[in-house]
């Protein structure tokens, strides 16, 4: 396997940029959407957009699981914490705004809420607090759903329950492309997710929409390789599935992880914040795990009818690639990482947060 430094090589980057310039169309621009907050972070951190010809546009899609987690699921977590349970979740979820405040607000008011880095941390917390109810608010795409499934399959402590907020990415992208909400010429598929589900999971999008789709890693060379391959395919008018992250992503992914997902979850409709309810994109615990299901254990009955976006927030349009963050009038004024107004300014994988961190200019 090549060293990490090779994927950051100035010479390789320069050579790829020259090839991209040669392959770029002369007239109509090419719009390429990625579906991963880590891809957006890499693009911004390395300034890759500034290296590309103006007719090649890289657009951020709905690739941040914190951003698309709907308000009612955060309010479910708030309800659990306010009933005296120890609530555990990943750090970015603490500041997601809702009509009832954030988890961080609830902690300031006395709720016992702690951040964790893995399901193993949740098991440890449950064992260290045997006399308390402990709840893991489990959020994320397939990447974090697999460890949650492993936790459930391992048989966690009796005082630990799980509040799931997991979502599936390929079917969501298919639904959004089908609806016309997203209009792009090609896709860059997320590397972390694809380690679990495999590159082949993206083939149906290539077939149905005749779009090039390339699985990519997170270094500059990875992303530029994906762009070059997309431009080659568009020039040849031959949309295909590609994988330039073969050092970690296999065609069919991790059979062990996929088996754990299938044994743990049922696929159900799911609300994506700002995007609405998308059929067959959510993962809910199977009925045989009701004793671990926080929605059952705490009899949660919280409606999804409240407004999903605060007034004036355009995070939904940012996640659909319809506007860039600076085109929202709240960006860096009413909405700021220290006081996020919309969900895309909360997470380190949120497009607005990333654009703020790296200058906030229209690129």
C-alpha positions in Angstrom: 0.0 0.0 0.0 1.4 3.4 -0.9 2.3 5.7 2.0 -0.1 8.5 3.0 2.5 11.1 1.8 2.1 9.9 -1.7 -1.6 10.7 -1.6 -0.6 14.3 -0.6 2.2 14.6 -3.2 2.5 18.0 -4.8 3.8 16.5 -8.0 0.9 14.0 -8.3 -1.5 16.8 -7.5 0.0 19.0 -10.2 -0.1 16.2 -12.7 -3.7 15.4 -12.0 -4.7 19.1 -12.2 -3.1 19.3 -15.7 -5.1 16.2 -16.8 -8.3 17.6 -15.3 -7.7 20.9 -17.2 -7.2 18.9 -20.4 -10.4 16.8 -19.9 -12.6 19.6 -18.7 -15.4 20.7 -21.0 -15.0 23.9 -22.9 -18.6 25.2 -22.6 -21.2 23.6 -20.3 -20.0 23.3 -16.7 -19.8 19.9 -15.0 -21.4 19.6 -11.5 -20.0 16.9 -9.3 -21.7 16.2 -6.0 -19.9 14.4 -3.1 -22.0 12.9 -0.3 -19.6 13.1 2.7 -18.7 15.7 5.2 -15.2 14.4 5.4 -14.8 15.0 1.6 -16.0 18.6 2.1 -13.5 19.0 4.9 -10.7 17.7 2.6 -11.7 19.9 -0.3 -11.7 23.0 1.8 -8.7 22.2 3.9 -6.5 21.5 0.9 -8.0 24.3 -1.2 -8.7 21.8 -4.0 -11.5 23.8 -5.6 -9.1 26.7 -6.3 -7.0 24.3 -8.4 -9.8 23.2 -10.7 -10.9 24.9 -13.9 -14.0 27.1 -13.4 -16.1 24.8 -15.5 -15.7 21.9 -13.0 -17.8 22.5 -9.9 -17.6 20.3 -6.7 -20.9 20.5 -4.7 -21.5 19.3 -1.2 -24.5 17.0 -0.8 -26.4 15.6 2.2 -23.3 13.9 3.6 -23.4 15.0 7.3 -25.5 12.7 9.5 -25.7 15.2 12.3 -27.1 17.8 9.9 -29.9 15.5 8.6 -30.9 14.2 12.0 -34.4 15.5 12.4 -35.5 17.7 15.3 -37.9 15.2 16.8 -35.2 12.6 17.3 -33.1 15.1 19.2 -36.2 16.0 21.2 -36.5 12.2 22.0 -33.0 12.3 23.4 -33.8 15.4 25.4 -36.9 13.6 26.8 -34.8 10.7 27.9 -32.2 12.9 29.6 -34.8 15.0 31.4 -36.3 11.8 32.9 -33.1 11.3 34.8 -31.2 8.8 32.6 -27.6 9.2 31.7 -27.6 10.1 28.0 -24.5 9.3 25.9 -23.9 10.5 22.4 -21.3 11.6 19.9 -20.0 15.1 20.5 -21.4 17.0 17.5 -24.9 16.1 18.6 -24.7 18.1 21.8 -25.2 21.5 20.0 -27.9 20.6 17.4 -30.6 23.3 17.9 -34.2 22.4 18.4 -37.4 24.3 19.4 -36.7 23.0 23.0 -33.0 23.9 23.0 -30.0 21.6 22.5 -28.6 18.7 24.5 -25.9 21.1 25.7 -28.6 23.5 27.0 -30.2 20.6 28.8 -26.9 19.6 30.4 -26.5 23.2 31.6 -29.9 22.9 33.2 -28.8 19.8 35.1 -29.4 16.8 32.7 -26.7 14.2 32.8 -25.4 14.1 29.2 -21.9 12.9 28.2 -20.1 12.6 24.9 -18.7 9.2 23.9 -16.4 8.1 21.1 -17.7 4.6 20.5 -20.3 2.0 21.7 -17.6 0.5 23.9 -17.6 3.8 25.9 -21.4 3.3 26.4 -20.9 -0.2 27.8 -18.2 1.1 30.2 -20.5 3.9 31.4 -23.4 1.5 31.9 -21.2 -0.9 34.0 -19.9 2.1 36.0 -23.4 3.2 36.7 -25.3 0.0 37.5 -28.1 1.6 39.4 -29.0 4.1 36.6 -30.7 4.0 33.3 -28.1 4.7 30.6 -29.1 5.5 27.0 -26.9 5.7 23.9 -28.2 8.2 21.3 -26.7 6.5 18.3 -26.5 8.7 15.2 -24.9 8.3 11.8 -24.9 6.6 8.4 -23.8 3.0 7.7 -20.3 3.7 9.1 -21.6 4.1 12.7 -24.6 1.9 12.3 -22.4 -1.1 12.1 -20.7 -0.6 15.5 -24.2 0.0 17.0 -25.3 -3.3 15.6 -22.3 -5.0 17.1 -23.2 -3.5 20.5 -26.7 -4.8 20.3 -25.5 -8.3 19.1 -23.0 -8.5 21.9 -25.7 -8.2 24.6 -25.1 -5.0 26.4 -25.7 -4.4 30.2 -29.3 -4.5 31.2 -29.4 -0.9 32.2 -28.2 0.3 28.7 -30.7 1.2 26.0 -30.2 2.5 22.5 -32.0 5.4 20.8 -31.2 4.9 17.1 -30.9 7.7 14.5 -29.2 5.8 11.7 -29.7 6.4 8.0 -28.8 4.7 4.7 -27.1 6.8 2.0 -27.5 5.1 -1.4 -31.3 4.8 -1.2 -31.6 8.4 0.0 -29.5 9.7 -2.9 -31.6 7.7 -5.3 -34.8 9.2 -4.0 -33.4 12.8 -4.1 -32.1 12.3 -7.7 -35.5 10.8 -8.7 -37.3 13.8 -7.2 -35.3 16.3 -9.2 -34.2 18.1 -6.0 -30.6 17.3 -6.9 -29.3 18.1 -10.4 -25.8 17.0 -11.0 -23.6 15.3 -13.7 -21.7 12.9 -11.5 -21.3 11.6 -7.9 -18.3 11.1 -5.6 -19.4 8.3 -3.2 -18.3 8.4 0.5 -15.3 6.4 1.4 -16.1 5.5 5.0 -19.6 4.4 4.2 -18.4 2.4 1.3 -15.9 0.4 3.5 -19.1 -1.0 5.1 -21.5 -1.4 2.1 -19.0 -1.8 -0.7 -18.5 0.0 -3.9 -21.1 -2.1 -5.7 -23.8 -0.6 -3.4 -23.6 2.5 -5.6 -24.1 0.7 -9.0 -27.9 1.1 -9.0 -27.5 4.9 -9.1 -25.2 4.6 -12.1 -27.7 2.3 -13.9 -30.8 4.3 -13.2 -29.5 7.8 -13.6 -26.7 7.3 -16.1 -24.3 9.1 -13.8 -20.6 8.4 -13.3 -20.1 7.5 -9.6 -16.7 7.1 -8.1 -15.8 6.0 -4.6 -13.0 8.1 -3.2 -10.8 8.5 -0.2 -10.0 11.7 1.6 -6.5 12.8 0.5 -6.0 15.4 -2.3 -4.8 12.7 -4.8 -7.9 10.6 -3.9 -10.3 13.3 -4.7 -8.5 14.5 -7.8 -8.3 11.0 -9.1 -12.1 10.8 -8.7 -12.6 14.1 -10.6 -10.3 12.9 -13.4 -12.1 9.6 -13.8 -15.5 11.4 -13.9 -14.3 13.8 -16.6 -13.0 10.9 -18.6 -16.3 9.1 -18.5 -18.3 12.2 -19.4 -16.0 12.9 -22.4 -16.5 9.3 -23.5 -20.2 9.4 -22.7 -19.8 6.2 -20.8 -21.1 6.5 -17.2 -19.7 3.8 -14.9 -19.0 2.8 -11.4 -15.4 3.5 -10.3 -13.4 3.0 -7.1 -10.2 5.0 -6.5 -10.2 4.0 -2.8 -9.4 0.3 -3.4 -6.8 0.3 -0.6 -9.8 0.2 1.8 -13.0 -0.2 -0.1 -13.8 -3.6 -1.6 -16.5 -4.3 -4.2 -18.9 -5.9 -1.7 -17.7 -4.2 1.4 -17.6 -5.9 4.8 -19.7 -9.1 4.9 -19.4 -9.2 8.7 -20.7 -5.6 9.2 -23.5 -6.1 6.7 -24.6 -9.3 8.4 -24.7 -7.5 11.8 -26.8 -4.7 10.3 -29.3 -7.2 8.8 -29.6 -9.1 12.1 -30.2 -5.9 14.1 -32.2 -3.4 12.1 -35.3 -3.2 10.0 -35.2 -0.8 7.1 -38.0 1.8 7.5 -39.0 5.3 6.3 -36.9 8.0 7.9 -37.2 11.8 8.2 -34.1 13.7 7.0 -34.0 17.1 8.5 -35.0 19.7 5.9 -35.5 17.0 3.2 -38.6 15.3 4.5 -39.5 11.7 4.9 -37.6 9.3 2.6 -38.8 5.7 2.3 -36.4 2.9 3.1 -33.7 5.1 4.4 -33.9 4.5 8.1 -32.6 1.7 10.4 -34.8 0.9 13.4 -34.1 -1.9 15.9 -36.0 -5.1 15.2 -38.8 -5.9 17.6 -36.9 -8.7 19.2 -34.6 -6.0 20.7 -37.4 -4.1 22.3 -35.8 -4.5 25.7 -32.9 -2.4 24.4 -35.0 0.1 22.4 -35.1 3.4 24.2 -38.3 4.4 22.3 -40.0 1.4 23.9 -38.3 1.5 27.3 -39.1 5.2 27.8 -42.4 5.1 25.9 -41.4 8.0 23.7 -44.2 9.5 21.7 -42.7 12.6 20.2 -44.2 14.0 17.0 -42.2 14.8 13.9 -44.6 17.6 13.0 -42.6 20.6 14.3 -40.7 22.8 11.8 -37.5 21.1 10.9 -35.6 24.3 9.9 -35.6 27.5 11.9 -37.1 30.5 10.2 -34.8 31.8 7.5 -32.4 28.8 7.7 -31.4 27.4 4.3 -29.5 24.4 5.4 -31.8 22.2 3.4 -30.8 24.0 0.2 -27.1 23.8 1.1 -27.5 20.0 1.6 -29.2 19.6 -1.8 -26.4 21.6 -3.4 -28.8 24.3 -4.5 -26.8 27.1 -2.8 -23.4 27.6 -1.2 -23.2 28.6 2.5 -22.4 32.3 1.9 -25.6 32.6 -0.2 -27.6 32.1 3.0 -28.2 35.5 4.6 -27.6 34.0 8.1 -24.1 32.6 7.3 -21.5 34.0 9.7 -23.9 36.5 11.1 -26.9 35.0 12.9 -25.5 31.6 12.3 -21.9 31.0 13.6 -20.1 27.9 15.1 -20.3 29.5 18.6 -24.0 30.1 18.2 -25.3 27.8 15.5 -28.7 28.6 14.2 -29.0 25.8 11.6 -27.8 22.2 11.8 -25.1 22.7 9.0 -23.2 25.0 11.3 -23.0 22.5 14.2 -21.0 19.5 13.1 -17.4 19.4 11.9 -18.8 17.6 8.9 -21.4 20.3 8.3 -20.9 22.3 5.1 -21.5 25.7 6.7 -19.2 24.9 9.6 -16.4 23.8 7.2 -16.9 26.9 5.0 -16.7 29.1 8.0 -13.6 27.4 9.3 -11.8 27.8 5.9 -12.7 31.4 5.1 -16.4 31.3 4.1 -15.9 32.6 0.5 -17.9 31.4 -2.5 -15.5 28.9 -4.2 
